[in-house]
Amino acid sequence: MHAVTSGLPPSAQADHWRRLISSAFGPMHLMPRDRDGFRARLTARTLGPVQAGQVWAPGHRVERSSQQIARDTRECVKLGLVLSGWCLLGQNGRQTRVGVGDLVLYDLTRPLEITFEEHRVLTLVIPHQTMQLPLDRVAALGGTLLNERTGRLVSALLRGLAADGAAAEGPYARHLGEALLELVTGAIGERLGEPPATTADPELLRVIEGWIDDRLHDPQLSPADIAAAHHLSVRQLYRVFQLRGTTVARYVRTRRLERCRRELADPFLATQRIGEIACRWGFPDAAAFSRAFRAAYGLSPRDYRAASSGVDRPC
């Protein structure tokens, strides 16, 4: 994405810029310092899980209200690295002066106000769900500088991307985004005092698995539902299962197939149709169930039932 206001009539530039930043970062109010024109430029590119950009703009003020946040479905944090100029950022009761070389964090799910002098800023937008951190604590950190050790690494990588834009457009762009995500997660975790996760919490895993087992019948069961029920981001949920050596989807599929296998072998359910058993355990598509069952157990559901009982059963 590349957008400028210089080709527009001066009277239309500020309103055009407001629409641009609202589209890129969420709805905001904009109050330009100069009513006679607003010459600004924005570049942005997607790098896998994150969006990196660069902004050149004259002095102005932006505000993001609770009402605007309520109408916006995006849940993200944003980082800004000031290359020239400065700004005053207010969020969470903090008033933070951000100067050249400072890396500042703010959360787009909480009200904010920023007063900018003429500036050039590198930006990074990261969805909440991609960070393996307690999101309420991350949001409460809005308005804080991340100039410590890992934050300096984030700043260095952002500067490198700005200096060599071609690197962000090649085949390794996603890897750069993943690297930025890991560094930012580390920088925020460092600020929060959160150690990086290296082992799965067995009690948390047991609770999550029990919750899933109670809802295997629901074909719409999703990682987002599971994560929300346990106050985790989807990324945190994936990490819990990854550290166990599996994935959320694999666990759900394996448990559903196991329930079906038990019932297919149960003589008291011998007259129940296979499709009904599959539906009861979250497989509404009979063909998909049959393929998954064969892949797991080496037999079709009908053949497995017959082998378990020695007689043909209804299908």
SVG drawing of the C-alpha trace seen along z (x, -y; Angstrom):
<svg xmlns="http://www.w3.org/2000/svg" viewBox="-31 -28 51 91">
<polyline fill="none" stroke="black" stroke-width="0.4" points="0.0,0.0 1.3,-3.5 -0.8,-6.6 -0.2,-10.3 -2.3,-13.4 -0.2,-15.8 -2.3,-15.2 -5.5,-16.4 -6.8,-20.0 -5.4,-21.3 -8.9,-21.6 -9.5,-17.8 -6.1,-16.5 -6.8,-16.2 -10.1,-14.4 -8.5,-12.0 -5.7,-11.3 -8.2,-10.7 -9.9,-8.0 -6.5,-6.5 -5.3,-6.1 -8.8,-4.9 -8.7,-2.2 -5.1,-1.2 -5.3,-1.5 -9.0,-1.8 -11.4,-4.7 -9.9,-7.9 -10.6,-11.6 -8.0,-13.9 -7.4,-17.5 -4.8,-19.1 -2.7,-22.0 -2.7,-23.7 -6.2,-24.1 -4.7,-25.1 -3.3,-21.7 -2.1,-18.4 0.7,-16.9 1.3,-13.4 2.4,-9.9 1.8,-6.4 3.4,-3.1 2.4,0.3 3.0,3.9 1.9,7.2 4.7,9.4 3.0,12.7 1.3,12.1 2.2,8.4 1.8,5.2 4.8,2.9 4.6,-0.7 6.1,-4.2 4.3,-7.5 5.4,-11.0 3.0,-13.8 2.8,-17.4 1.8,-18.4 -1.7,-17.2 -3.6,-15.5 -5.5,-12.2 -8.0,-10.7 -9.5,-7.2 -12.6,-7.1 -14.4,-4.3 -17.3,-4.7 -15.0,-4.2 -13.3,-1.2 -16.8,0.4 -17.5,0.2 -14.2,1.7 -13.6,5.4 -9.8,5.2 -7.9,6.0 -4.3,5.0 -1.3,3.4 0.7,0.8 4.3,-0.1 5.9,-3.4 9.6,-4.1 10.2,-7.8 12.8,-8.7 12.3,-12.4 10.1,-14.8 8.3,-13.8 4.8,-13.2 3.0,-13.2 0.9,-10.0 -1.8,-9.6 -3.2,-6.2 -4.1,-4.4 -3.6,-7.6 -0.1,-8.0 1.3,-11.0 4.4,-9.8 6.8,-12.1 8.2,-10.0 11.3,-11.4 13.7,-10.3 14.9,-6.8 12.1,-5.9 9.9,-2.8 6.4,-3.2 3.6,-0.7 0.0,-1.6 -3.1,0.6 -5.9,0.0 -8.5,1.5 -8.2,-1.3 -8.9,-5.0 -5.9,-7.1 -4.8,-10.6 -1.6,-11.6 -0.3,-15.0 2.3,-15.0 4.9,-17.5 6.0,-17.1 7.4,-13.6 8.5,-10.4 7.6,-7.2 8.0,-3.5 4.9,-1.5 4.2,2.1 0.7,3.4 0.3,6.8 -3.1,8.7 -3.7,9.6 -4.3,13.2 -0.8,13.7 0.9,12.9 1.5,15.5 1.0,13.0 -1.8,12.0 -3.6,9.6 -5.2,7.5 -1.7,6.8 -0.5,6.0 -3.3,3.5 -2.6,1.9 1.0,1.3 -0.3,-1.1 1.6,-4.4 4.9,-2.8 8.3,-3.0 10.1,0.3 13.7,-1.0 15.2,1.9 17.3,4.7 14.8,6.6 13.1,3.4 16.3,2.2 16.5,5.3 13.0,4.6 14.0,1.0 17.1,2.2 15.1,4.6 12.5,2.0 15.2,-0.4 16.7,2.3 13.4,3.0 12.9,-0.8 16.4,-1.0 16.0,2.1 12.3,2.2 13.0,4.9 13.7,7.4 10.1,7.0 8.7,7.9 10.7,11.1 10.0,14.7 11.2,14.4 8.8,11.6 6.7,13.9 9.8,15.0 10.7,11.4 7.2,10.9 7.6,13.9 10.9,12.6 9.4,9.3 6.5,10.9 8.8,13.0 11.0,10.0 8.0,7.8 6.6,10.6 9.9,10.8 10.2,7.1 6.7,6.8 7.2,9.9 10.5,8.4 8.6,5.2 5.9,7.2 8.3,9.6 6.8,12.5 9.3,15.4 8.9,17.0 6.9,20.2 9.1,23.3 6.9,26.1 3.2,26.8 1.3,26.2 -0.1,29.7 -3.0,28.5 -4.0,26.0 -3.8,28.6 -5.9,31.0 -8.6,28.4 -8.6,27.5 -8.8,31.1 -11.7,31.8 -13.5,28.8 -13.0,30.0 -14.1,33.5 -17.4,32.2 -18.1,30.4 -16.9,32.9 -20.5,33.2 -20.4,29.6 -19.2,29.5 -18.6,25.8 -16.1,26.1 -13.2,23.9 -9.8,22.9 -11.2,19.4 -14.0,20.8 -11.6,22.9 -9.1,20.1 -11.8,17.6 -13.3,20.0 -9.9,20.2 -8.9,16.5 -6.1,17.3 -5.3,15.9 -5.5,18.4 -1.7,18.2 -1.3,19.1 -3.7,22.0 -1.7,23.3 1.5,23.0 0.0,25.0 -0.7,27.9 2.6,27.5 4.6,27.9 2.7,31.1 3.7,32.3 0.4,32.0 -2.1,29.4 -5.6,28.4 -7.2,29.7 -5.4,33.0 -6.5,33.5 -10.1,32.7 -10.1,35.0 -8.4,37.9 -10.9,37.6 -13.9,37.6 -12.7,40.6 -12.0,42.5 -15.6,41.8 -16.9,43.0 -14.7,46.1 -16.0,47.1 -19.6,46.8 -19.0,48.7 -17.6,51.5 -20.4,51.3 -22.9,54.2 -25.7,52.1 -25.4,49.6 -25.3,52.3 -28.5,51.2 -27.6,47.5 -26.6,46.2 -23.0,45.2 -24.0,41.7 -25.9,41.1 -22.9,42.0 -20.6,39.8 -23.0,36.8 -23.2,37.3 -19.5,36.8 -19.0,33.8 -18.7,35.4 -21.8,34.1 -20.1,35.1 -20.3,38.9 -17.7,39.1 -15.2,37.0 -15.8,39.1 -15.2,42.3 -11.9,41.0 -10.7,39.8 -11.7,43.1 -9.9,45.2 -6.8,43.0 -6.7,43.5 -7.7,47.2 -7.0,48.8 -10.6,49.9 -13.8,48.2 -16.3,47.5 -18.5,50.3 -15.7,52.8 -14.5,51.9 -17.9,52.5 -18.2,55.8 -14.8,56.9 -15.7,56.0 -18.9,58.0 -18.5,60.6 -21.7,59.7 -22.9,57.1 -24.6,54.0 -26.7,51.2 -24.8,48.3"/>
</svg>
